[in-house]
Every structure is written in C-alpha cells, then in structure tokens.
Amino acid sequence: MAAVIATMSSLSLVACGLGTGGGFSPTGELAGEVENIELDGLSIAVGSKMDTEQILLGKMAVILFQSAGADVSDLTNIPGSVSARQAQITGNMDFMFEYTGTAWITYMGETVPIPDTTEQYEAVRDVDLAENDLVWLPPSSMNNTYGMAMKRENAEEYGIQTLEDVNLLPEDQQTFCVDAEFNARNDGFGPMLDAYGIAAPEGDRLSIIDPGAIYSAVDGGTCMIGEIYTTDGRIPALDLQILEDNLEYFPKYNMTPVIHKETLDQYPQIADLVTPITADLTNEKMQQLNAQVDVDGREPADVAYDYLVELGVIR
C-alpha cells in the first residue's frame, strides 16, 4: 500500500506541473557537434528516476535542452521506475533516459531476456513505438545490469576473471553477499549459480544483506564475491573487479533516450542533440561520474555540467 501511495503522490506532482525536486540546473552555450541546434519554441518535460545515475543522466538532458533554447520542466528525481514510466506513458513527461532490460522485463512483462544487445533494443523499440508512440533512439553501449565482483587483489591472487572461474576457488572461499530480491528472482542468484555450475553456498557462505552494503562487505572481507550493478561508482572507488559474465547470463540494460514521437516529429534535431551522450558513455565512464556524487559528495547537476563541458558540447 505504501508503494501505491508513493506512486500516486509522485504522479499527482507531475500532473500538476510542480516538479519532483529536480532543483537548479545550470545553462551554457551549445558547442562542438551540437553548436547549431536550436530548440526555440519547444516546451519539454525532462525526467528521471531518483537514483544517482538516473539523476545525472536527467540533468545532462535538462542542461542540453535548456542550452538549446527549450523551455524545460525539470522532473528529475521521480521515485521509482513505475512512477517514471507512468509519467511518460500519460504524457506528463516527454523525455528520459531508460534501460532496455527495464522496459522489456518490468514494463512489458517479458520473462525471457534477449541475449543479443541489438536484438533486445530492437524488440523494446518496436513494441513501445507501436503501443505507446514512444521512440527509443539509438542506445548507448553503457549496460547497467547485474554483476558479481571481488576485491581486485583477491581476484588476482586466485586468477579469477570470469564467473566461470569462481569454480577455481576453494569451496570454503566461495562466499557470497547478495540482496534478498536478487536471491529470490527467477533470473537471479540461484539460476546464475546453476548456469555456471557453481555449487550453492550453504550456511554462513551466503549473506543476505542490503544492496547498498554489499560493496563495503566485499571490500571488508565479509564475503569474497558480491552482487553489484555494473556502473556503480563504488566499483572503482573500492578497486573491485567485475567478473566477466562470459555466458551472458544477465539481461542487457543498455541506456537509451526515450521520447514521445509527436515531440520528436516536431523537433527531429533532438536526436542529434543527445547522440553525443549515448555515443560517449561507457560503463567505466558512468562509474566515474556516479562516484563523483556517491563517493565525493558533489551535486549531480554540477557533475553533469562538467561532463558536458569535457565532452565538448557545452561551453
């Protein structure tokens, strides 16, 4: 019930045009390959979910649209994927950066992910255009999916590079930290172990803890291997090594700009405006940006602005 109330509250804020705590975002002048793009006359609502990465991506879009002359409603920081999706479906939000896996599994209700990155993107793109008039522009290589990680020094000591290599560890060293949701999912921890032929941990070799605490638990030695998100800023900050998903078990969550078809038809230059971001961002680059907020304590809008300046599309 609390989740339903939170969702309704969020949507009522969006519908009333009050925003969602997006705060101030700086404006600059467009530069480089987007220098001549103009969006004068466009009124657009740009949103994001409330996690660090989403707010950063949303702020990038807000800054770019403002700098191109658009009148921007900043709806970044919407609580939850479902709330953000509903805001876009109902037309209260025009643009946001989304993830292919989130759309396919959470929004579209599919239970079997498509292993090929391009095919997964095309499947989501085609369904959302046909059913919701939402356009998925070309995706980024950035793939914020589940992963498993170790301290780099431990991975090097035992020669562990892939999830398959976990079987090289002595069984008493095969200790895991995961959160309750991942442990219970039908595409989560247990099926992952089965896919890689890893013995299910027993007793104190498995710790179920809060997802935010997993990174420090791996770093502190509570467990050898922990569940992570592949673009989290704590990965480089704690010098963790992501184990390669060499069997491509985890779904693809490639970041992609999503916009209403009517808006894009009127202002097709929007596609060119956001392309530099999707073309540049990688998992490693996003980790560094997330770390500036989560580890260094910087404001997301400032990190987003500095990134766009470094990218050469804002001055």
Secondary structure by P-SEA (a helix, b strand, c coil): caaaaaaaaaaaaaaacccccccbbbbbbbcccccccccccbbbbbcccccaaaaaaaaaaaaaaaaaccccccccccccaaaaaaaaaaccccbbbbbcccccccccccccccccaaaaaaaaaaaaaacccccccccccccccccccccaaaaaaacccccccccccccccccccccccccccccccaaaaaaaccccccccccccccccaaaaaaaaccccbbbbccccccccccbbbbccccccccccbbbbbbbbaaaaaacccccccaaaaaacccaaaaaaaaaaaccccccaaaaaaaaaaaacccc
